[in-house]
Amino acid sequence: MAWRLICDRGQQIWKYFVNENSNSIEFDKENLNSSDKVYREYAIEQNSKRLNIDENQYEKFHIPLFKDELCSSVVKSVLNGIDYYLSLQVDDGHWPGDYGGPMFLLPGAIITSYITKFEFSQEEKNEMIKYLFNHQLSNGGWGTHIENKATMFGTVLNYISLRLLGIPFNNEQLQKAYNFIQSEGGAMYAPSWAKFWLCVLGVMPWEGVNSLFPELWLLPEWLPVHPSRYWCHCRMVYLPMSYVYAKKIVGEITPLIKELRNELYIEKYHEIDFTKHRNSISSLDLYTPQTYLLKILNIFTNTYESLYNRQLRNKASEFLIDYIQAEDEHTNYINIGPVNKFINMLSIWYSKGRQSQQFQQHLNRVKDYLWLSEDGMKIQGYNGSQLWDTAFSIQAILETGLEHLYTNCLNSAYYYLEISQVLEDVKDHVKYYRHISKGGWPFSTRDHGWPITDCTSEGIKATLLLHEQMSNGPRLITSERLEDAINFILSTQNKDGGWASYELQRSGSWLEWLNPAEVFQGIMVDYSYTECTSACIQALWKFRSQTIYSNYRRKEIDISIKRGIEFIKKQQKIDGSWYGSWAVCFTYGTWFAIEALITVGESPKSKIITKAIEFLISKQNSDGGWGESYLSCVHKTYVPHKQSQVVNTSWAVLTLMSAKADSNIIRKGIQFILNKQSSNGDWNQQSISGVFNGNCMISYTNYRNIFPIWALGRFIKNYYTQ
């Protein structure tokens, strides 16, 4: 009996096979980040593509030989590292990996399953239970993400999930969670996103949440507060939330639900005045307090809720369900992310019925979000990071200058680039507030289809590098398609010169005054980011430098690059660093910033780069590495990790090499990366490295391979060139 990952055109589905040998692997709770052993161990066993080149064969394979001992060790390490990593690549060309981390995603799936009566298999349930218990903290609670301290967001939702999965109230571990919830005042002190699920499940009345004011969607679109102006993730979550709220959808009140009503609160359920707890939230969870303006608006909308016009409410509901169905169709029922996936699913169940074709289509895409690691089965933060990891992997391998050894791997990865690029705009994109899509690359798969600025840029860079360095390779991605990608990038540059994630920034940052999600920051509009801006600049520069494209929209590209560089320079902190919004944290943001500046010709001796290098050097540890805690993201100031991290170190030395910094500093960092490599070519999984919305971390298990290979490859290339 064993689990196997089945991949096709990026779609990743875990299947359980009764007649195969078990691949049960123990989870080491000393590190709450999975090492992805379930997938990796089987992949290596089945797909070993190791070249196993020794030094006697270097000349034959045109591999540089060095007298310098460190350089010689780096060559061996790179060959070993890529050999290992090749074995993880699947037939469609991408590298699968764990994109879990948030602890509030699986509960949405489990609650939706319970209400709509679609069943996960018993094997899936067992792995989910394993996952939840593996990530329970010693005080009985769960965090908002796997490295977080216990919060009510994580604890209330995961306690409920275990009960819905069949764990009895008197279970010893569950009792610890129960005591934690009681000690924090009960479930009414969970944040608003948790309360939404409590209301849907029937363990809190809808009076316990602030009005979601569904009629907001009917207001004139020119208003700066209209939802069409929200960041798309925020927009697509509050869209189905608004529909569910408009209909006050509640699942069947079963005996288990009645038990939960008694377990989640200190007072008796029917004696609680839930209206008094709409704004109640534990200090453990509060990251973005409600503003005075939001409190005033909540008073207005809550009052309106008792007086609302039925005709207007029905009109709003019709608009919302139509929009929900459009999002389903645009994304092949995957949806932009797992939060709106399961709320959309709930909305379709209610409006169309369990037997409807639309609901069945939703069911067919549930497994796209499931991922299995040795810690159990989780819901990922997306349907995977397929394109993102693949584009980075291509660049990392090409940086080594050894691409001639890995032709099959790179051709396969190129095939994945080809099958994941978005080739057309979604239907009625203006009506449904979508930016153009044609030419863009998504984070994961073409079926998902939401293109992103930095994913598109990394796709362009990887494609052009392959065309350049593998001149005899295929040309699946045509000039026209690359021009479409450039069109997408040029169309997404903001007025401040930077690039946001998916779309143009559609309203001012003041809209954060209305942010109702107490646990996240910066969710209301799509802001310009250093990383996205850097990626776009690098892609435009690379495209412009190709003779064949040198005249394509040249003036616009030149102006765009100049404006982007000005934006990046303005984002530098007083200490010389850049904040990273999508990974941990200042080492990441600074890497992106410096790559863009060096790409366009900024002198390594300029004040802005000198200051950045001084910052990085000041953070190097005595072992030669760099280690940054996820708390840097939360507090927006550098917080050192107690241990040096291979991924942070790789970003730091990549930056230092780009800026031609002190070679002794670089060599110490490179030596640290070498010291941390396992004999099989892998690097151990260390702490979590991804982040979103300032306060929630997310896993990228392939980063531990991609970035060390990239850093070591650049070291070989630089040294060999010199």
C-alpha positions in Angstrom: 0.0 0.0 0.0 1.6 3.2 -1.1 1.1 6.8 -2.3 2.2 7.8 -5.7 2.3 11.3 -7.3 0.8 11.3 -10.8 1.6 14.4 -12.9 0.2 15.5 -16.3 0.8 19.0 -17.8 1.6 20.3 -14.4 -1.4 18.8 -12.6 -0.3 17.0 -9.5 -2.5 14.2 -8.1 -1.7 11.9 -5.2 -3.1 8.4 -5.6 -3.2 5.5 -3.2 -2.2 2.1 -4.6 -3.2 -0.9 -2.4 -0.8 -3.4 -4.1 2.4 -1.4 -3.8 5.0 -1.4 -1.0 4.4 1.2 1.7 6.2 4.5 1.6 5.4 5.5 5.2 8.1 7.8 6.6 8.4 9.2 10.0 8.2 13.0 10.5 11.0 14.6 12.5 9.2 17.2 14.7 12.5 18.9 15.5 12.0 20.7 12.2 8.3 21.5 11.4 9.2 21.9 7.7 8.8 18.7 5.8 11.7 17.4 3.7 9.3 16.2 1.0 10.5 12.6 1.6 7.4 10.8 0.3 7.8 12.3 -3.1 11.6 12.5 -3.3 12.5 9.1 -2.1 10.2 7.4 -4.5 11.2 9.7 -7.4 14.9 9.0 -6.9 14.3 5.2 -6.6 12.3 5.2 -9.9 13.9 8.0 -11.9 17.6 8.1 -11.1 19.2 10.2 -14.0 22.6 10.6 -12.3 25.5 11.1 -14.6 28.0 10.2 -11.9 30.9 11.9 -13.7 34.2 11.7 -11.9 37.3 13.9 -12.3 38.9 11.5 -14.8 36.0 12.3 -17.2 36.1 16.1 -16.8 38.1 16.7 -20.0 35.9 14.4 -22.0 32.8 16.2 -20.8 34.3 19.7 -21.1 34.1 20.4 -17.4 36.6 23.0 -16.1 39.5 21.7 -13.9 40.8 23.9 -11.2 44.0 23.8 -9.1 42.2 25.9 -6.5 40.8 23.4 -3.9 37.6 25.3 -3.2 36.8 25.6 -6.9 37.5 22.0 -7.5 35.1 21.1 -4.6 32.4 23.4 -6.0 32.5 21.6 -9.4 32.0 18.2 -7.6 29.2 19.7 -5.5 27.4 21.2 -8.5 27.6 17.9 -10.5 26.4 16.0 -7.4 23.6 18.6 -6.7 22.3 18.6 -10.2 22.5 14.8 -10.5 20.3 14.6 -7.4 17.9 17.3 -8.6 17.5 15.7 -12.0 15.9 12.7 -10.4 13.0 14.9 -9.0 12.0 16.2 -12.4 8.8 14.6 -13.9 8.1 13.7 -17.5 6.2 17.0 -18.3 9.4 18.9 -17.3 8.5 20.5 -14.0 9.8 19.8 -10.5 7.1 19.0 -8.0 7.4 20.2 -4.4 5.7 21.0 -1.1 3.9 24.4 -1.3 2.2 24.0 2.1 2.8 25.9 5.3 -0.4 27.9 6.2 -2.5 26.1 8.8 -5.8 27.6 7.9 -6.3 26.1 4.5 -7.0 22.4 5.2 -9.9 23.3 7.5 -11.7 25.1 4.6 -11.5 21.9 2.6 -12.7 19.7 5.5 -15.6 22.0 6.5 -16.7 22.2 2.9 -16.5 18.4 2.6 -18.6 18.0 5.7 -21.3 20.4 4.6 -21.6 19.4 1.0 -21.1 15.7 1.8 -18.3 15.0 -0.6 -16.0 12.5 1.0 -12.2 12.3 1.1 -11.0 8.8 1.0 -10.2 7.1 4.3 -6.5 7.1 3.4 -6.6 10.8 2.7 -8.4 11.4 6.0 -5.8 9.4 7.9 -3.0 11.5 6.4 -4.9 14.7 7.2 -5.3 13.6 10.8 -1.6 12.8 10.9 -0.7 16.2 9.5 -2.8 18.1 12.0 -1.5 16.2 15.0 2.1 16.5 13.7 1.8 20.3 13.7 0.0 20.6 17.1 2.2 22.6 19.5 3.1 21.6 23.0 0.5 24.0 24.5 -2.2 22.3 22.5 -2.7 25.0 19.9 -1.8 25.5 16.2 -0.3 28.5 14.6 -1.5 30.4 11.5 1.4 28.7 9.8 3.7 25.8 10.7 6.5 27.8 12.4 4.1 30.2 14.1 3.2 30.3 17.8 -0.3 29.1 18.6 -3.1 31.4 17.5 -6.9 31.2 17.7 -7.1 31.2 13.9 -5.1 28.0 13.7 -6.3 26.4 16.8 -10.1 26.8 16.5 -10.2 25.7 12.8 -7.9 22.7 13.3 -9.7 21.6 16.4 -12.9 21.6 14.4 -11.2 19.8 11.5 -10.1 16.9 13.7 -13.6 16.6 15.2 -15.1 16.5 11.7 -12.5 13.9 10.7 -13.8 11.6 13.5 -11.5 12.3 16.4 -13.5 12.1 19.7 -13.7 14.9 22.2 -11.9 12.9 24.9 -8.8 12.3 22.7 -5.8 13.4 24.9 -4.3 15.7 22.2 -7.6 17.2 21.4 -8.3 17.9 25.1 -5.1 20.1 25.1 -6.5 22.0 22.2 -9.9 22.4 23.9 -8.1 23.7 27.0 -6.2 26.2 24.9 -9.4 27.5 23.3 -11.0 27.8 26.7 -8.0 29.6 28.2 -8.3 32.3 25.4 -12.0 32.9 26.0 -13.6 30.6 23.5 -14.0 30.6 19.7 -15.6 34.1 19.6 -12.0 35.4 19.9 -11.0 33.8 16.6 -10.4 36.3 13.7 -13.0 37.1 11.1 -11.9 34.5 8.5 -12.3 31.8 11.1 -15.7 33.2 12.2 -16.9 33.0 8.6 -16.3 29.2 8.6 -17.9 28.9 12.1 -21.0 30.5 10.7 -21.1 28.3 7.6 -20.7 25.2 9.8 -23.5 26.3 12.2 -21.4 26.6 15.3 -21.8 30.4 15.3 -24.8 32.4 14.1 -24.3 34.8 11.3 -24.9 37.7 13.7 -21.5 36.9 15.1 -19.7 38.4 12.1 -19.6 41.9 10.7 -21.7 42.4 7.6 -20.0 41.6 4.3 -22.4 44.0 2.7 -23.0 42.1 -0.6 -24.6 45.3 -2.2 -21.1 46.8 -2.3 -20.6 45.0 -5.6 -23.5 46.9 -7.1 -22.0 50.3 -6.4 -20.6 52.3 -9.4 -17.3 50.8 -10.5 -15.6 54.3 -10.7 -15.7 54.4 -6.9 -12.3 53.8 -5.4 -13.8 51.4 -2.8 -15.5 49.2 -5.4 -14.3 45.6 -5.1 -13.1 45.6 -8.7 -10.2 47.7 -7.4 -9.1 45.2 -4.8 -6.0 43.0 -5.1 -7.3 40.0 -7.0 -6.7 37.5 -4.2 -8.7 39.7 -1.8 -11.3 40.3 -4.5 -11.7 36.6 -5.3 -12.0 35.6 -1.6 -14.5 38.3 -0.6 -16.6 37.5 -3.8 -17.8 34.1 -2.6 -17.8 35.1 1.0 -20.2 37.9 0.1 -22.5 35.4 -1.7 -22.4 32.9 1.2 -23.2 35.8 3.6 -26.0 37.1 1.4 -27.7 33.7 1.5 -26.7 33.0 5.1 -25.7 29.5 4.1 -25.5 27.1 7.0 -24.8 23.4 6.8 -27.0 20.7 8.4 -27.1 20.9 12.2 -26.0 17.4 13.0 -25.4 15.9 16.5 -21.7 16.6 16.0 -22.4 20.3 15.3 -24.4 20.5 18.5 -21.5 19.0 20.4 -19.1 21.5 18.9 -21.4 24.3 20.0 -20.8 23.2 23.5 -17.1 22.6 23.1 -16.0 25.9 21.5 -17.3 28.3 24.1 -17.1 28.9 27.8 -20.7 30.0 28.2 -23.7 28.0 27.0 -24.1 28.5 23.3 -27.7 29.8 23.4 -26.9 32.3 26.1 -24.1 34.1 24.2 -24.9 37.4 22.6 -22.7 36.9 19.5 -23.3 40.5 18.3 -21.1 41.7 21.1 -18.2 39.6 19.8 -18.1 40.6 16.1 -14.9 42.5 16.8 -13.5 40.2 19.5 -10.1 38.9 18.6 -7.3 37.3 20.7 -4.1 39.3 21.1 -2.4 36.2 19.8 -3.9 36.8 16.3 -4.1 40.6 16.0 -1.6 41.8 13.3 -3.7 44.5 11.6 -6.1 46.2 14.0 -9.4 47.6 12.7 -9.2 51.3 11.9 -11.6 53.8 13.3 -13.0 54.2 9.8 -13.7 50.5 9.4 -15.4 50.4 12.8 -17.7 53.2 11.7 -18.5 51.5 8.4 -19.2 48.2 10.3 -21.8 50.0 12.4 -23.4 51.3 9.2 -23.4 47.9 7.4 -24.5 46.0 10.4 -27.4 48.3 10.8 -28.2 48.0 7.1 -28.3 44.2 7.5 -31.3 44.4 9.7 -33.1 46.7 7.1 -31.8 45.6 3.8 -33.8 45.8 0.6 -34.7 42.2 -0.5 -34.7 43.2 -4.2 -31.3 44.8 -4.0 -30.0 41.8 -2.1 -31.3 39.4 -4.7 -29.7 41.5 -7.5 -26.4 41.4 -5.6 -26.6 37.7 -5.1 -27.3 37.2 -8.8 -24.3 39.3 -9.7 -22.1 37.4 -7.3 -23.0 33.9 -8.4 -22.5 34.9 -12.0 -19.1 36.2 -11.2 -18.2 33.1 -9.2 -19.1 30.9 -12.1 -17.0 33.0 -14.4 -14.0 32.6 -12.1 -14.6 28.8 -12.0 -14.7 28.7 -15.8 -11.7 30.9 -16.3 -9.6 28.7 -14.0 -11.0 25.3 -15.0 -12.5 25.1 -11.5 -9.1 25.4 -9.8 -9.7 29.0 -8.8 -7.0 31.5 -7.9 -6.3 29.9 -4.6 -7.5 27.4 -2.0 -9.5 29.8 0.1 -11.8 30.9 -2.7 -11.7 27.4 -4.2 -13.7 25.9 -1.3 -16.0 28.9 -0.8 -16.8 28.9 -4.5 -17.5 25.2 -4.2 -19.8 25.9 -1.3 -21.6 28.6 -3.3 -22.1 26.3 -6.3 -23.3 23.5 -4.1 -26.0 25.8 -2.6 -27.0 27.5 -5.9 -26.7 24.7 -8.4 -27.0 21.5 -6.3 -24.7 18.7 -5.4 -25.5 16.8 -8.6 -24.9 19.7 -10.9 -22.2 19.6 -13.5 -20.5 22.7 -12.0 -20.2 21.0 -8.6 -18.8 17.9 -10.1 -16.3 20.0 -12.0 -15.2 21.4 -8.6 -14.9 18.0 -7.2 -12.6 17.0 -10.0 -10.1 19.7 -9.0 -10.0 19.3 -5.2 -7.0 16.9 -5.4 -5.0 19.6 -7.3 -4.5 21.3 -3.9 -3.6 18.2 -1.9 0.1 17.5 -1.1 1.5 14.6 0.8 4.8 14.8 2.8 6.1 12.8 5.7 4.2 15.1 8.0 0.9 14.1 6.4 -1.6 15.5 3.8 -2.1 19.2 3.6 -3.8 21.8 1.3 -1.2 23.8 -0.5 -1.2 27.6 -0.9 -1.8 27.2 -4.6 -2.2 24.3 -6.9 1.6 24.1 -6.8 4.6 26.3 -7.7 5.3 24.4 -11.0 6.2 27.2 -13.4 8.0 29.3 -10.7 10.3 26.5 -9.6 10.9 25.3 -13.2 11.9 28.8 -14.5 14.3 29.2 -11.6 15.7 25.7 -12.0 16.5 26.3 -15.7 18.4 29.5 -14.8 20.2 27.8 -12.0 21.4 24.9 -14.2 22.4 27.3 -17.1 24.4 29.5 -14.7 26.8 26.6 -14.2 27.9 26.7 -17.8 27.4 22.9 -17.9 24.2 22.9 -19.9 25.7 20.5 -22.5 25.5 17.8 -19.8 21.8 18.3 -19.1 20.3 18.6 -22.5 17.4 16.2 -21.9 16.6 17.8 -18.6 16.6 21.3 -20.0 14.6 20.4 -23.1 12.0 18.8 -20.8 11.9 21.9 -18.7 11.5 24.0 -21.8 8.5 21.9 -22.8 7.0 22.8 -19.4 7.5 26.5 -20.1 5.8 26.0 -23.5 2.7 24.2 -22.1 2.2 26.6 -19.2 2.3 30.0 -21.0 -1.2 31.5 -21.2 -2.2 32.0 -24.9 -5.4 34.0 -24.7 -7.3 36.4 -22.6 -10.1 35.0 -20.5 -13.7 35.4 -21.8 -15.3 38.7 -20.9 -12.2 39.8 -19.1 -13.3 43.5 -18.9 -16.7 42.5 -17.5 -15.1 40.4 -14.7 -12.3 43.0 -13.9 -9.5 40.8 -15.3 -6.3 42.3 -16.7 -5.2 40.9 -20.1 -3.7 37.4 -19.8 -2.3 36.6 -23.2 1.4 36.0 -23.2 1.7 35.8 -19.4 3.0 32.9 -17.3 1.1 31.8 -14.2 2.8 30.6 -11.0 1.6 27.0 -11.6 -0.2 25.7 -14.6 -2.0 27.0 -17.8 -5.2 25.4 -16.5 -5.0 27.8 -13.5 -4.3 30.6 -15.9 -3.9 33.7 -13.7 -0.7 35.3 -15.1 1.7 37.0 -12.7 4.3 39.7 -13.5 7.4 38.0 -12.0 6.4 34.5 -13.2 6.1 35.9 -16.7 9.4 37.6 -16.4 11.2 34.5 -15.1 9.5 32.5 -17.9 10.9 35.0 -20.5 14.3 34.9 -19.0 14.4 31.1 -18.9 13.2 30.9 -22.5 15.7 33.4 -23.9 18.6 31.8 -22.0 17.6 28.4 -23.4 17.4 29.8 -26.9 20.7 31.5 -26.4 22.8 28.8 -24.7 21.2 25.7 -26.4 21.2 26.9 -29.9 20.5 23.5 -31.3 17.5 23.0 -29.0 13.8 23.3 -30.0 12.0 26.6 -30.5 8.6 25.8 -29.2 8.0 29.3 -27.9 7.8 31.6 -30.9 8.9 35.2 -31.3 5.2 36.2 -31.3 4.6 34.5 -28.0 7.6 36.2 -26.4 6.3 39.6 -27.7 2.9 38.8 -26.2 4.7 38.2 -22.9 6.5 41.5 -23.2 3.2 43.2 -23.9 1.8 41.7 -20.7 4.7 43.1 -18.7 4.5 46.5 -20.2 0.8 46.6 -19.5 1.2 46.0 -15.8 3.7 48.7 -14.8 2.3 51.0 -12.2 2.4 54.7 -12.1 5.1 54.6 -9.4 7.4 52.8 -11.9 7.1 49.5 -10.1 5.3 46.3 -10.8 2.6 44.6 -8.6 1.9 40.9 -8.7 -1.1 40.2 -11.0 -2.6 43.5 -12.1 -2.2 47.2 -12.0 -2.7 48.9 -8.7 -6.3 50.0 -8.9 -6.7 52.2 -5.8 -4.7 53.9 -3.2 -2.9 52.4 -0.2 -5.5 54.2 2.0 -7.9 51.4 1.1 -6.0 49.4 3.8 -8.0 51.4 6.3 -10.9 49.1 5.3 -8.9 45.8 5.6 -11.2 43.5 7.5 -8.7 40.6 7.9 -7.0 41.2 11.2 -4.3 38.6 10.6 -2.9 39.9 7.2 -1.4 43.1 6.0 -1.3 44.8 2.6 -4.1 42.8 1.1 -6.5 45.4 -0.3 -4.7 46.6 -3.4 -1.9 45.1 -5.6 1.1 47.1 -4.6 4.4 47.5 -6.4 7.0 45.1 -5.1 10.8 45.2 -5.3 11.0 41.5 -6.4 8.3 41.8 -9.2 9.9 45.0 -10.4 13.3 43.5 -10.5 12.1 40.5 -12.4 10.3 42.6 -15.0 13.3 44.9 -15.5 15.6 41.9 -16.0 13.2 40.3 -18.5 12.8 43.5 -20.5 16.6 44.0 -20.6 17.2 40.5 -21.7 14.6 40.7 -24.4 15.9 44.0 -25.6 19.4 42.7 -25.8 18.4 40.1 -28.4 19.2 41.3 -31.9 15.9 39.8 -33.2 13.9 41.9 -30.7 16.0 45.0 -30.5 13.4 47.2 -32.2 10.3 45.8 -30.7 8.6 48.6 -28.7 12.1 49.8 -27.9 11.3 53.2 -26.7 8.6 52.0 -24.4 10.9 49.3 -23.0 13.7 51.8 -22.4 11.4 54.2 -20.5 9.8 51.3 -18.6 13.2 50.0 -17.4 14.3 53.5 -16.4 11.1 54.0 -14.3 11.5 50.6 -12.8 15.0 51.3 -11.7 14.0 54.6 -10.1 11.3 52.7 -8.1 13.8 50.1 -6.9 16.3 52.8 -5.8 13.5 54.5 -3.8 12.7 51.2 -1.9 16.2 50.8 -0.4 16.2 51.0 3.4 18.4 53.2 5.5 20.6 50.2 6.3 21.1 49.4 2.6 18.7 46.5 2.4 15.5 45.9 0.5 12.4 44.3 2.2 11.3 41.0 0.5 7.6 40.6 0.3 7.5 37.1 -1.1 10.3 35.3 0.8 12.4 35.6 3.9 13.3 38.5 3.7 15.9 41.1 3.4 18.4 38.7 1.9 15.8 37.9 -0.7 14.7 41.4 -1.4 18.3 42.7 -1.6 19.2 39.9 -4.1 16.4 40.9 -6.4 17.2 44.6 -6.2 20.9 44.2 -6.8 20.3 41.8 -9.8 18.2 44.5 -11.5 20.7 47.3 -10.8 23.7 45.3 -12.0 21.8 44.1 -15.1 21.2 47.7 -16.3 24.8 48.7 -15.7 24.8 50.3 -12.2 28.4 50.4 -11.0 29.3 47.9 -8.2 31.1 50.9 -6.6 28.1 53.1 -6.6 26.8 54.3 -3.2 23.5 52.4 -3.5 25.2 49.0 -4.2 28.1 49.6 -1.7 25.6 50.2 1.0 23.7 47.0 0.2 26.9 45.0 0.2 27.9 46.5 3.5 24.5 45.4 4.9 24.9 41.8 3.7 28.5 41.5 4.9 27.4 42.8 8.4 24.9 39.9 8.6 27.3 37.1 7.7 27.7 34.6 10.5 31.0 33.1 11.8 30.3 29.8 10.0 30.3 31.8 6.7 26.5 31.5 6.2 23.6 33.8 6.5 20.4 33.0 8.5 17.3 35.1 8.6 14.2 34.4 10.7 10.7 34.6 9.2 10.1 37.2 11.9 12.0 39.7 9.6 8.9 39.6 7.4 6.5 40.2 10.3 8.4 42.9 12.1 9.9 44.5 8.9 13.3 44.6 10.4 16.2 42.1 10.1 15.8 39.3 12.7 18.7 36.8 12.6 17.9 33.1 12.7 19.6 31.0 15.3 21.2 29.0 12.6 22.7 29.9 9.2 20.3 28.9 6.3 21.5 27.5 3.0 18.8 29.4 1.1 19.5 32.7 2.7 23.2 32.1 2.2 22.7 31.3 -1.5 20.8 34.6 -2.0 23.5 36.5 -0.2 26.4 35.1 -2.2 24.5 35.4 -5.5 24.1 39.1 -4.6 27.8 39.5 -3.6 29.0 37.9 -6.8 26.8 40.1 -8.9 28.3 43.1 -7.2 31.9 41.8 -7.4 32.2 42.0 -3.6 35.2 40.8 -1.5 36.0 37.3 -2.8 37.0 36.1 0.7 33.5 36.9 2.0 32.0 35.0 -1.0 34.4 32.0 -0.5 33.3 31.7 3.1 29.6 31.6 2.0 30.4 29.1 -0.7 32.2 26.9 1.8 29.2 27.0 4.1 27.0 25.8 1.2 29.4 23.0 0.5 29.6 21.9 4.1 25.8 21.6 4.3 25.4 19.4 1.2 24.5 15.7 1.8 26.5 13.0 0.2 23.6 12.2 -2.2 23.7 15.8 -3.6 20.7 17.1 -1.6 20.7 19.8 1.0 18.7 19.3 4.2 15.4 21.1 4.6 15.9 24.0 7.1 13.4 26.7 8.1 10.5 28.0 6.0 11.5 30.5 3.3 8.3 31.9 1.7 5.9 34.5 2.8 2.8 36.4 1.8 0.9 39.3 3.3 3.6 40.0 5.8 2.4 37.5 8.4 2.0 34.1 6.8 4.8 31.8 5.8 4.8 29.2 3.0 7.1 26.4 2.0 9.2 26.1 -1.1 11.0 22.7 -0.7 12.8 23.0 -4.0 14.5 26.2 -2.9 17.0 24.2 -1.0 18.3 22.7 -4.3 17.7 25.5 -6.8 19.5 28.3 -5.0 22.6 26.4 -3.8 23.1 25.1 -7.4 22.6 28.6 -8.7 25.1 30.1 -6.3 27.7 27.4 -6.8 27.2 27.6 -10.6 27.8 31.4 -10.6 30.9 30.8 -8.5 32.3 28.4 -11.1 31.3 30.7 -14.0 32.9 33.8 -12.4 36.1 32.0 -11.3 36.5 30.3 -14.7 35.9 33.5 -16.6 38.4 35.4 -14.5 
